[in-house]
Amino acid sequence: MEKMIDDKTAKLASFEDIQRETKGRIVSAKERWATTMYSESVPEEMMKKIKAKLNITNGRFNDVPKDPNMKSDLYDPLVNIIQSIITASGNGKYKNSTREAMHTRGKRLHKLVVNSEISPDIVIKATGNSFELPRTDGLEGVDASLGYTNVTSVIEVKLDHTTNDDEDLRVARREVQRMGVHAKEIFAQQPNRLFIRFLVITESRVRLIQFDRAGVVHSPLINYHDDPDILIRLVVGLSSIPEVDLGLDDTVRWNAPEGRKAHGAVMMFDEKTEKYTKYRMRNLDPFFKRDELFGRATRMWDVADADGQKLLVKDAWIGTRTTPEHVSLKKAVELLGVQQLVDHEDRTGTEFGEIDYLRPSPEKGDFYDFENRIFHRIITVRYGEPINSFKTEAQVLAVLRDAIAAHERLVNAGILHCDISQGNILFGGSNAPEGICGILIDLDVAMEIMYDKKPIDSRTVGTRSSQSQLLLRGQGLPYRPAHDYLDDLESFFWVLIHIIFDHVQHSQKWAKGFIALCNSTDNLDSGGVKRAFLDGDLLDSQIPDCWTQECKDMVIAFHGFMGSIAIQKERIIGTMTEEWDSAPMHELHAQMAEHYGEMLEMIDEALGAPGSGRALPLA
């Protein structure tokens, strides 16, 4: 099954994909993590008030069948208990927000990113700033009133004998993987979600599961009849009126009259003035988002400031070993052709902004293996479309030229971009002045230039289609050279090659297989075919005729330049299996100004060629 995103086709994830995503990321917590969760949310007086509304004798919830034959026998009793807790706690309705427990028998929730028949048993349905009715217009067989867009949490019901906490935690792991279907959908359909908590519940026990951007943590099964306070606190927390307690970022806000999001805003806190700045959403949804369960979870929003200037908000969870993007952008302030920073927010050390604060505190002897991540938000100037949205040759070359010139300025400022790709080279916008026809964006994997101080480095980042052949072929070898500006220049070349051969109609049949191999997820396949391409001859007759002769000459010259660099580097580094002398590499890097000058001159000679302004036959 497939879905459409930005006119490109993307496959829906399968349950097997979720199993692969969660592998190695599931952590088992001690019982204390769940038993103390939300302890501050339910003061003693509220607990008494809630218990007065429940049928409890000697700690036991009498309305839960002791020996159910089927799990469906538990649906109504559990829904009634959960709803009683929600109502008695005051979470049932407050201002424009409501919370309601309901079973989903006979309901099919609309899925956007997962191809799975797995459905929740019980949900807590919600209205409020972050929730809306599912967008089911024109879709048959899915529920129009309940979906992943308007639930605070999902609860899976099981019979007690079908679950356990055996030593290998195989059953618990399977429960987590099933919940991964719901987590993936909620993260996708509630784009301001920071984390999600779920319950697995039987006639006597409950398990708490948390998905965050570092992985999953789950509790053991806990008998809630032995201590009813545990279940009460969990339900109160999972139905909380303050959305931040649910794992939602309440600085991303919508108005949802009649259950539909109508308009929204992103709020930015200024520590100096201690006030929020409001940025109006130009669209209700992020125009870019990553649907992986774990990792950066990047979201990008189109917004405008109070003066109407178009801006971009970018949210991402950044690993603590990575340089935050705002650090690199600050060094790029006023650099012509480089994305410009307007504001930023770093949530290090905050309760819901750092994974470390969301995870259980290790007790003596415990070890919880996960990568700590921190939520960062940047606001930058909003530019035009990516380079691959070109209509003419003149547009492509002007954008490419200015992006390469911007890259040189960035390198001179001590920053290496490391992810040159079609998506990271943008048009400067309508009527862009000379020098900013092309804009270099996305410095989230950029790094301080260290390749002359540290010539050997295994770090590999970037977009596969445009990664340099040497970085790919050398992955895992002990003496692979560090990513340098020449690798980025080669990435510009592969961007150009993709545009020349993959975005226009032509009869060069060999090119399709070549482009596919460049995009291969296998490092050696992608790196090998790129190296062979640089080693061979690129003939005028191989380049599609829709490009001008001047453009063809430029592509051939660019090809020759990168082929020469590849040979020079190989003479220095050899097989990358033994130590090599870094002095010749320093000498090569000393020619940096000449390298950039040569590339820009090639493009300048092709710019303005007769016929370069005509519309191309786009593929």
SULHU-V989818 format. One record per residue. RES is the residue in one small letter. PHI is phi in radians with two decimals (NA if undefined). PSI is psi as a letter, one per 30 degrees, with the letter a starting at -180 (NA if undefined). OMEGA is omega in radians with two decimals (NA if undefined). Layout:
{{RES,PHI,PSI,OMEGA} {RES,PHI,PSI,OMEGA}}
This chain:
{{m,NA,l,-3.05} {e,-2.43,l,3.05} {k,-2.32,l,-3.13} {m,-1.83,k,3.05} {i,-2.31,k,3.11} {d,0.89,h,3.09} {d,1.18,g,3.06} {k,-1.96,k,-3.09} {t,-1.61,k,3.11} {a,-2.21,k,-3.13} {k,-1.36,k,3.03} {l,-1.26,k,3.12} {a,-1.27,k,3.06} {s,-1.76,l,3.08} {f,-1.08,e,3.11} {e,-1.13,e,3.08} {d,-1.08,e,3.14} {i,-1.17,e,3.07} {q,-1.04,e,3.12} {r,-1.18,e,-3.13} {e,-1.09,e,-3.06} {t,-1.46,f,-3.10} {k,-1.03,k,3.12} {g,1.35,g,-3.09} {r,-2.07,g,-3.11} {i,-1.74,k,-3.10} {v,-2.08,k,3.08} {s,-1.65,k,-3.13} {a,-1.74,l,3.05} {k,-1.30,l,-3.12} {e,-0.98,e,-3.07} {r,-1.02,e,-3.14} {w,-1.00,e,-3.11} {a,-1.37,e,-3.06} {t,-1.23,f,3.12} {t,-1.77,f,3.14} {m,-1.08,k,3.11} {y,1.09,g,-3.10} {s,-1.08,f,3.13} {e,-1.43,f,-3.10} {s,-1.42,f,-3.08} {v,-2.18,i,3.09} {p,-1.15,l,-3.02} {e,-1.00,e,-3.12} {e,-1.10,e,3.11} {m,-1.14,e,3.14} {m,-1.04,e,3.11} {k,-1.08,e,-3.12} {k,-1.09,e,-3.14} {i,-1.18,e,-3.11} {k,-1.08,e,3.12} {a,-1.13,f,-3.13} {k,-1.65,f,-3.08} {l,-1.96,l,3.13} {n,-1.58,i,-3.08} {i,-2.10,k,3.06} {t,-2.23,k,-3.12} {n,0.89,h,3.10} {g,1.54,f,-3.07} {r,-1.56,k,3.00} {f,-1.34,j,-3.00} {n,-1.16,f,-3.07} {d,-1.38,f,3.11} {v,-1.54,k,3.14} {p,-0.99,k,-3.14} {k,-1.30,e,-3.07} {d,-2.29,i,3.14} {p,-1.19,k,3.10} {n,-1.44,e,-3.13} {m,-2.30,l,-3.12} {k,-1.17,f,3.12} {s,-1.14,f,3.06} {d,-1.13,f,-3.10} {l,-1.62,f,-3.01} {y,-0.97,d,-3.05} {d,-1.11,e,3.12} {p,-1.03,e,-3.12} {l,-1.21,e,3.10} {v,-1.05,e,-3.13} {n,-1.10,e,3.12} {i,-1.14,e,-3.12} {i,-1.08,e,3.14} {q,-1.16,e,3.10} {s,-1.08,e,3.11} {i,-1.13,e,-3.14} {i,-1.05,e,-3.09} {t,-1.16,e,-3.09} {a,-1.15,f,-3.14} {s,-1.39,f,-3.08} {g,1.58,g,-3.13} {n,-1.44,f,-3.09} {g,-1.03,e,3.13} {k,-2.69,k,3.05} {y,-2.64,j,-3.08} {k,0.92,c,-3.07} {n,-1.66,g,-3.08} {s,-1.99,k,3.06} {t,-2.33,l,3.06} {r,-2.40,k,-3.08} {e,-2.55,k,3.07} {a,-1.43,k,3.10} {m,-2.72,k,3.04} {h,-1.50,l,-3.03} {t,-1.93,g,3.12} {r,-0.98,k,3.11} {g,1.43,g,3.14} {k,-1.89,k,3.06} {r,-2.01,j,-3.10} {l,-1.43,k,-3.10} {h,-1.18,k,3.12} {k,-1.88,k,-3.13} {l,-1.81,e,-2.97} {v,-2.17,f,-3.11} {v,-2.18,k,3.04} {n,-1.66,j,-3.08} {s,-2.70,k,3.07} {e,-1.58,f,3.13} {i,-1.10,k,3.12} {s,-2.22,l,3.10} {p,-1.24,l,3.07} {d,-1.57,e,3.14} {i,-2.32,k,3.05} {v,-2.29,l,2.93} {i,-1.85,j,-3.11} {k,-1.34,k,-3.03} {a,-2.46,l,2.86} {t,-2.18,l,-3.12} {g,2.57,a,-2.99} {n,-1.04,e,-3.05} {s,-1.77,g,-3.03} {f,-2.01,l,3.05} {e,-2.72,l,3.06} {l,-1.08,k,3.14} {p,-1.09,k,-3.13} {r,-1.55,i,-3.01} {t,-1.98,g,-3.11} {d,-0.95,k,3.08} {g,1.41,g,-3.14} {l,-1.76,k,3.14} {e,-1.77,k,3.02} {g,1.44,g,3.09} {v,-2.04,l,-3.08} {d,-1.25,k,-3.09} {a,-1.60,f,-3.08} {s,-1.90,f,-3.09} {l,-2.36,k,3.11} {g,-2.80,a,3.11} {y,-1.25,f,3.10} {t,-1.38,f,-3.03} {n,-2.38,h,3.01} {v,-2.24,k,3.06} {t,-1.50,e,-3.09} {s,-2.79,l,3.13} {v,-2.17,k,-3.12} {i,-2.19,k,3.06} {e,-1.78,k,-3.13} {v,-1.76,k,3.09} {k,-2.41,l,2.96} {l,-1.41,k,-2.99} {d,-1.03,e,-3.08} {h,-1.32,f,-3.12} {t,-1.67,g,3.13} {t,-2.37,l,-3.14} {n,-2.86,l,3.06} {d,-2.13,h,3.13} {d,-0.99,l,-2.97} {e,-0.96,e,-3.09} {d,-1.46,f,3.09} {l,0.95,h,-3.11} {r,-1.10,e,-3.13} {v,-1.18,e,3.11} {a,-1.06,e,3.14} {r,-1.09,e,3.12} {r,-1.14,e,3.10} {e,-1.10,e,3.10} {v,-1.08,e,-3.12} {q,-1.10,e,3.08} {r,-1.10,e,3.10} {m,-1.13,f,3.09} {g,-1.04,e,3.07} {v,-1.06,e,-3.12} {h,-1.20,e,3.14} {a,-1.09,e,-3.11} {k,-1.11,e,3.13} {e,-1.22,e,-3.12} {i,-1.17,e,3.07} {f,-1.03,e,-3.11} {a,-1.31,e,-3.02} {q,-1.68,f,2.99} {q,-2.13,i,-2.92} {p,-1.17,f,3.06} {n,-1.76,g,3.08} {r,-1.29,k,3.07} {l,-1.76,e,3.07} {f,-2.74,l,-3.10} {i,-2.42,k,3.06} {r,-2.13,k,-3.11} {f,-2.22,l,3.02} {l,-2.19,k,2.83} {v,-1.92,k,-3.03} {i,-2.33,k,3.07} {t,-2.09,a,3.11} {e,-1.22,f,-3.11} {s,-2.44,f,-3.03} {r,-2.30,l,-3.13} {v,-2.42,k,3.07} {r,-2.18,k,3.07} {l,-1.68,k,3.13} {i,-2.24,k,3.11} {q,-2.15,k,2.99} {f,-1.81,k,2.99} {d,-2.31,a,-3.01} {r,-1.44,g,3.03} {a,-1.82,f,-3.11} {g,2.66,b,-3.08} {v,-2.29,k,3.01} {v,-2.23,k,-3.13} {h,-2.37,l,3.10} {s,-1.58,l,2.91} {p,-1.26,l,3.03} {l,-1.24,k,-3.06} {i,-2.19,k,3.14} {n,-1.28,j,-3.08} {y,-1.49,f,3.02} {h,-1.33,e,3.11} {d,-1.14,e,3.14} {d,-2.57,i,-3.10} {p,-1.01,f,-3.12} {d,-1.01,e,-3.10} {i,-1.09,e,-3.13} {l,-1.11,e,-3.13} {i,-1.06,e,-3.14} {r,-1.10,e,-3.14} {l,-1.09,e,-3.14} {v,-1.17,e,3.11} {v,-1.05,e,-3.14} {g,-1.15,e,-3.10} {l,-1.34,f,3.08} {s,-2.02,g,-3.05} {s,-0.91,k,3.05} {i,-1.30,e,3.05} {p,-1.09,j,-3.00} {e,-1.16,f,3.14} {v,-1.09,e,3.12} {d,-1.21,f,-3.14} {l,-1.44,f,-3.07} {g,1.74,g,3.12} {l,-1.78,k,3.10} {d,-1.43,j,-3.05} {d,-1.44,g,2.98} {t,-1.55,f,2.98} {v,-1.89,j,-2.95} {r,-2.27,k,3.04} {w,-2.22,l,2.84} {n,-1.75,k,-3.08} {a,-2.26,i,3.08} {p,-1.12,k,3.14} {e,1.02,g,3.03} {g,1.40,g,-3.14} {r,-2.12,k,3.08} {k,-1.08,k,-3.08} {a,-1.89,e,3.06} {h,-2.69,l,-3.05} {g,-2.56,l,-3.13} {a,-2.66,l,3.00} {v,-1.94,k,-3.10} {m,-1.79,k,-3.13} {m,-2.14,k,-3.10} {f,-1.50,k,3.10} {d,-1.76,j,-3.08} {e,-1.14,f,-3.12} {k,-1.26,e,-3.11} {t,-1.57,f,-3.06} {e,0.99,h,3.08} {k,-2.25,l,3.10} {y,-1.66,k,2.97} {t,-1.76,k,-3.08} {k,-1.74,k,3.06} {y,-2.02,j,-3.07} {r,-1.30,k,3.06} {m,-1.21,k,3.05} {r,-1.53,f,3.02} {n,-2.43,l,-3.08} {l,-1.26,f,-3.05} {d,-2.01,l,3.01} {p,-1.10,k,3.14} {f,-1.44,f,3.06} {f,-2.51,k,3.04} {k,-2.70,k,3.06} {r,-1.65,k,-3.08} {d,-1.72,g,3.03} {e,-1.09,k,3.14} {l,-1.11,e,-2.99} {f,-2.18,l,3.12} {g,1.94,b,-3.04} {r,-1.17,e,-3.13} {a,0.94,h,-3.06} {t,-1.07,k,3.01} {r,-2.25,k,3.07} {m,-2.20,k,-3.07} {w,-2.10,k,2.97} {d,-1.46,k,3.14} {v,-2.38,l,3.04} {a,-2.40,k,3.10} {d,-1.50,a,-3.07} {a,-1.09,f,3.13} {d,-1.59,g,3.12} {g,1.55,g,3.12} {q,-1.19,k,3.14} {k,-1.34,k,-3.12} {l,-2.31,l,3.12} {l,-2.17,k,3.01} {v,-1.85,k,3.13} {k,-2.17,j,3.10} {d,-1.88,k,3.10} {a,-2.78,l,3.05} {w,-1.67,j,-3.01} {i,-1.87,k,3.07} {g,-1.12,k,-3.05} {t,-1.24,f,3.10} {r,-1.61,g,-3.11} {t,-1.84,k,3.07} {t,-1.24,k,3.11} {p,-1.02,k,-3.06} {e,-1.04,e,-3.09} {h,-1.12,f,3.11} {v,-1.14,e,3.11} {s,-1.19,e,-3.13} {l,-1.13,e,3.10} {k,-1.11,e,3.11} {k,-1.28,f,-3.10} {a,-1.71,g,-3.13} {v,-1.01,k,3.11} {e,1.21,g,3.01} {l,-1.38,k,-3.09} {l,-1.06,k,3.07} {g,1.51,g,3.12} {v,-1.98,k,3.11} {q,-0.81,k,-3.05} {q,-1.89,k,-3.11} {l,-1.40,k,3.07} {v,-1.81,e,-3.10} {d,-2.83,l,3.08} {h,-2.68,l,3.11} {e,-2.42,k,-3.14} {d,-2.11,j,-3.05} {r,-1.67,g,3.08} {t,-0.95,k,3.05} {g,1.40,g,3.13} {t,-1.74,l,-2.99} {e,-1.01,e,-3.08} {f,-1.94,g,-3.08} {g,-1.90,f,3.13} {e,-2.43,k,-3.06} {i,-0.98,e,-3.12} {d,-0.93,e,-3.11} {y,-1.45,f,3.13} {l,-1.61,f,-3.06} {r,-1.68,l,3.11} {p,-1.10,k,3.09} {s,-1.28,k,-3.11} {p,-1.12,k,3.01} {e,-1.56,l,-3.08} {k,-0.97,k,3.13} {g,1.57,f,3.13} {d,-1.42,l,3.02} {f,-2.49,j,3.12} {y,-1.85,j,-3.05} {d,-1.54,j,3.03} {f,-2.75,l,3.10} {e,-1.58,j,3.11} {n,-1.16,k,3.10} {r,-2.27,l,-3.10} {i,-2.20,k,-3.14} {f,-1.36,k,3.08} {h,-2.20,k,3.05} {r,-2.21,k,3.01} {i,-2.15,k,3.02} {i,-2.11,k,-3.12} {t,-2.27,l,3.02} {v,-1.11,k,3.11} {r,-1.66,k,-3.10} {y,-1.89,a,-3.07} {g,-1.52,a,-3.09} {e,-1.43,l,3.09} {p,-1.10,l,-3.09} {i,-1.00,e,-3.10} {n,-1.36,g,3.03} {s,-1.71,g,-3.12} {f,-1.10,l,3.04} {k,-2.06,f,-3.07} {t,-2.31,l,3.07} {e,-1.09,e,-3.11} {a,-1.03,e,3.12} {q,-1.10,e,-3.10} {v,-1.00,e,-3.03} {l,-1.20,e,3.12} {a,-1.14,e,3.14} {v,-1.15,e,-3.13} {l,-1.08,e,-3.12} {r,-1.04,e,-3.08} {d,-1.21,e,3.10} {a,-1.19,e,3.10} {i,-1.16,e,3.10} {a,-1.09,e,3.10} {a,-1.14,e,3.12} {h,-1.08,e,3.10} {e,-1.09,e,3.12} {r,-1.09,e,3.14} {l,-1.13,e,3.11} {v,-1.09,e,3.12} {n,-1.12,f,3.08} {a,-1.52,g,3.07} {g,1.60,g,-3.09} {i,-2.13,k,3.04} {l,-1.85,k,-3.02} {h,-1.15,e,3.04} {c,1.33,f,3.12} {d,-2.54,h,3.08} {i,-1.28,k,-3.10} {s,-2.69,l,3.13} {q,-1.04,e,-3.10} {g,-1.30,f,-3.08} {n,-1.83,g,3.02} {i,-2.07,j,-3.03} {l,-1.98,l,2.92} {f,-1.15,k,-3.14} {g,-1.23,f,-3.11} {g,1.92,l,-3.11} {s,-1.10,k,3.12} {n,1.01,h,3.12} {a,-1.13,k,-3.14} {p,-1.23,l,3.14} {e,-1.01,k,3.14} {g,1.75,f,3.10} {i,-2.28,h,2.97} {c,-1.14,e,3.08} {g,-2.09,k,-3.11} {i,-2.13,k,3.08} {l,-1.62,k,-3.10} {i,-2.15,l,2.98} {d,1.14,i,3.12} {l,-1.76,g,-3.02} {d,-1.32,f,2.99} {v,-2.06,g,3.09} {a,-1.11,l,-3.10} {m,-2.53,l,3.02} {e,-1.13,k,-3.10} {i,-1.17,k,-3.10} {m,-2.32,g,-2.94} {y,-1.17,f,3.08} {d,-1.42,f,3.09} {k,-1.46,e,-3.08} {k,-2.28,i,-3.01} {p,-1.19,f,3.10} {i,-1.88,k,3.14} {d,-2.77,k,-3.08} {s,-1.53,f,-3.07} {r,-1.04,k,3.11} {t,-2.25,j,3.08} {v,-2.35,l,3.09} {g,2.15,a,-3.13} {t,-1.76,k,-2.96} {r,-0.88,e,-3.05} {s,-1.04,f,-3.06} {s,-2.07,g,3.07} {q,-1.16,k,-3.11} {s,-1.22,k,-3.08} {q,-1.12,e,-3.09} {l,-1.22,e,3.10} {l,-1.08,e,-3.12} {l,-1.26,e,-3.10} {r,-1.20,f,-3.11} {g,-1.61,f,-3.11} {q,-0.99,k,3.12} {g,1.58,f,3.11} {l,-1.43,k,-2.97} {p,-1.20,f,-3.07} {y,-2.18,h,3.08} {r,-1.27,k,-3.14} {p,-1.16,l,3.12} {a,-1.18,l,3.05} {h,-0.99,k,3.13} {d,-2.27,a,-3.08} {y,-1.11,f,3.12} {l,-1.21,e,3.03} {d,-1.11,e,3.11} {d,-1.17,e,3.10} {l,-1.12,e,3.07} {e,-1.12,e,3.09} {s,-1.08,e,3.04} {f,-1.03,e,3.13} {f,-1.09,e,-3.13} {w,-1.19,e,3.02} {v,-1.04,e,3.13} {l,-1.08,e,-3.13} {i,-1.08,e,3.09} {h,-1.07,e,3.14} {i,-1.17,e,-3.09} {i,-1.11,e,-3.00} {f,-1.88,f,-2.97} {d,-1.96,f,-3.06} {h,-2.11,g,3.09} {v,-2.24,l,3.09} {q,-1.34,k,3.11} {h,-2.83,l,-3.06} {s,-1.93,g,-3.14} {q,-1.42,i,-3.01} {k,-1.13,f,-3.12} {w,-1.10,f,-2.99} {a,-1.16,e,-3.07} {k,-1.08,e,3.13} {g,-1.16,e,3.12} {f,-1.11,e,3.14} {i,-1.08,e,3.14} {a,-1.06,e,3.13} {l,-1.21,e,3.07} {c,-1.02,e,-3.10} {n,-1.55,g,-3.07} {s,-1.01,k,3.09} {t,-1.33,f,3.09} {d,-1.49,j,-3.09} {n,-0.95,e,-3.07} {l,-1.24,e,3.09} {d,-1.12,e,-3.12} {s,-1.15,e,-3.13} {g,-1.15,e,-3.11} {g,-1.17,e,-3.11} {v,-1.21,e,3.09} {k,-1.18,e,3.14} {r,-1.13,e,3.12} {a,-1.11,e,3.12} {f,-1.11,e,3.13} {l,-1.20,f,-3.09} {d,-1.38,f,-3.09} {g,-1.55,l,3.07} {d,-1.51,k,3.00} {l,-1.90,j,-3.03} {l,-1.67,l,3.07} {d,-0.92,e,-3.07} {s,-1.23,f,-3.14} {q,-1.49,f,-3.09} {i,-1.61,k,-3.09} {p,-0.89,k,-3.03} {d,-1.29,f,3.11} {c,-1.25,f,3.10} {w,-1.53,k,-3.12} {t,-1.19,l,3.11} {q,-1.07,e,3.12} {e,-1.08,e,3.11} {c,-1.18,e,3.10} {k,-1.01,e,3.13} {d,-1.06,e,3.14} {m,-1.14,e,-3.14} {v,-1.08,e,3.13} {i,-1.13,e,3.12} {a,-1.15,e,3.11} {f,-1.08,e,3.11} {h,-1.04,e,3.13} {g,-1.12,e,3.13} {f,-1.10,e,-3.11} {m,-1.19,e,3.07} {g,-1.10,e,3.11} {s,-1.13,e,3.11} {i,-1.08,e,-3.14} {a,-1.04,e,-3.13} {i,-1.14,e,-3.14} {q,-1.06,e,-3.14} {k,-1.16,e,-3.11} {e,-1.12,e,3.09} {r,-1.11,f,-3.11} {i,-1.43,e,-2.95} {i,-1.71,f,-3.14} {g,1.10,b,-3.06} {t,-1.54,f,-3.11} {m,1.18,g,3.11} {t,-1.81,f,3.09} {e,-2.49,l,-3.06} {e,-1.07,k,3.13} {w,-2.26,l,-3.10} {d,-1.33,k,-3.08} {s,-1.43,f,-3.09} {a,-1.03,e,3.11} {p,-1.08,e,3.10} {m,-1.18,e,3.07} {h,-1.06,e,3.13} {e,-1.12,e,3.10} {l,-1.12,e,3.14} {h,-1.15,f,3.12} {a,-1.16,f,3.13} {q,-1.62,g,-3.03} {m,-0.93,e,-3.11} {a,-1.03,e,3.11} {e,-1.15,e,3.14} {h,-1.06,e,3.12} {y,-1.10,e,-3.13} {g,-1.04,e,-3.14} {e,-1.14,e,-3.13} {m,-1.14,e,-3.11} {l,-1.15,e,3.11} {e,-1.13,e,3.09} {m,-0.98,e,-3.09} {i,-1.23,e,3.14} {d,-1.02,e,-3.13} {e,-1.18,f,3.14} {a,-1.59,f,-3.12} {l,-1.11,k,3.08} {g,1.35,g,3.12} {a,-1.07,k,3.09} {p,-0.95,k,3.14} {g,1.59,f,-3.08} {s,-1.27,f,-3.14} {g,-1.64,f,-3.13} {r,-1.38,l,-3.13} {a,-1.16,k,-3.14} {l,-1.57,l,3.09} {p,-1.37,i,-3.03} {l,-1.21,k,-3.13} {a,-1.35,NA,NA}}
